């Protein structure tokens, strides 16, 4: 991935406020790379922990945590809950309630 892409995505990631989530596709669009949701996922998946970025605030387009049932998904759920975000019984985030920026998730 190009450094410009990575920098743009990480800037957009840093802008997600506490208590809100964005999707991989929305983050790609905000970074100026619409239709690159999978590239965003790949980038976030290899971020070093010492960067302390809010990677956990990014979910799939249906509000789902990636790789349900995995240790990483359980950890993401915990971090989201600590951030004040509620998940339903199927592990989904209500994007109309918590989605950021709100204009992307209007009903």
C-alpha positions as CSV (number, residue, x, y, z in Angstrom):
1,X,0.0,0.0,0.0
2,X,1.2,3.5,-0.8
3,X,2.4,5.6,2.1
4,X,-0.1,8.3,1.1
5,X,-3.0,5.9,1.5
6,X,-1.7,4.7,4.9
7,X,-1.2,8.3,6.2
8,X,-4.7,9.3,5.0
9,X,-6.4,6.3,6.6
10,X,-4.5,6.8,9.9
11,X,-5.5,10.5,10.0
12,X,-9.1,9.6,9.5
13,X,-8.9,6.8,12.1
14,X,-7.5,9.3,14.7
15,X,-10.5,11.5,14.1
16,X,-13.1,8.9,15.2
17,X,-14.2,10.2,18.6
18,X,-14.7,8.0,21.7
19,X,-18.1,6.4,21.8
20,X,-18.4,6.3,18.0
21,X,-17.5,3.8,15.3
22,X,-16.9,3.9,11.6
23,X,-16.9,1.2,8.9
24,X,-14.0,0.1,6.8
25,X,-15.7,1.5,3.7
26,X,-16.5,4.9,5.4
27,X,-13.0,5.2,6.6
28,X,-11.7,4.5,3.1
29,X,-14.0,7.2,1.7
30,X,-13.0,9.7,4.3
31,X,-9.4,9.1,3.5
32,X,-10.0,9.8,-0.2
33,X,-9.9,6.2,-1.3
34,X,-13.5,5.0,-1.8
35,X,-14.0,1.3,-2.6
36,X,-10.8,0.4,-0.7
37,X,-12.4,-1.0,2.4
38,X,-10.4,-4.2,2.2
39,X,-7.2,-2.3,2.1
40,X,-8.3,-0.4,5.2
41,X,-8.9,-3.7,6.9
42,X,-5.5,-5.0,5.9
43,X,-3.8,-1.9,7.2
44,X,-5.6,-1.9,10.5
45,X,-4.8,-5.6,10.9
46,X,-1.1,-5.0,10.8
47,X,-0.9,-1.9,13.0
48,X,1.7,-2.2,15.7
49,X,0.1,-2.0,19.2
50,X,2.5,0.7,20.3
51,X,0.8,3.2,18.0
52,X,-2.2,3.2,20.3
53,X,-4.7,4.1,17.6
54,X,-8.4,3.4,18.1
55,X,-8.5,0.5,15.5
56,X,-11.3,-1.1,17.6
57,X,-13.7,1.7,16.5
58,X,-13.8,0.3,13.0
59,X,-16.4,-2.3,12.1
60,X,-17.9,-4.0,9.1
61,X,-20.6,-2.4,7.0
62,X,-23.4,-4.1,8.9
63,X,-22.0,-3.0,12.2
64,X,-20.3,-6.4,12.8
65,X,-17.0,-7.0,14.4
66,X,-14.6,-8.9,12.0
67,X,-13.8,-12.5,12.7
68,X,-16.6,-13.2,15.2
69,X,-15.7,-15.8,17.8
70,X,-11.9,-15.1,17.6
71,X,-9.8,-13.8,20.4
72,X,-9.3,-10.5,18.5
73,X,-13.1,-10.1,18.1
74,X,-13.6,-10.7,21.8
75,X,-11.0,-8.1,22.6
76,X,-12.6,-5.6,20.2
77,X,-16.0,-6.1,21.8
78,X,-14.5,-5.5,25.2
79,X,-12.8,-2.2,24.0
80,X,-16.0,-1.0,22.4
81,X,-18.0,-1.7,25.5
82,X,-15.4,0.2,27.6
83,X,-15.8,3.0,25.1
84,X,-19.5,3.1,25.9
85,X,-20.7,1.4,22.7
86,X,-23.4,-1.2,23.1
87,X,-23.5,-4.3,20.9
88,X,-26.6,-6.4,20.3
89,X,-26.9,-10.1,21.0
90,X,-25.4,-10.9,17.6
91,X,-22.4,-8.7,18.2
92,X,-23.5,-5.8,16.0
93,X,-23.2,-2.1,16.6
94,X,-26.1,0.1,15.8
95,X,-24.6,2.4,13.2
96,X,-27.5,4.8,13.2
97,X,-26.8,5.4,16.9
98,X,-23.0,5.2,17.0
99,X,-21.8,5.7,13.4
100,X,-19.3,8.4,12.6
101,X,-19.5,10.7,10.9
102,X,-23.3,10.7,11.5
103,X,-24.1,12.0,8.0
104,X,-22.9,8.7,6.6
105,X,-25.4,6.7,8.7
106,X,-28.6,8.7,8.4
107,X,-31.8,6.6,8.3
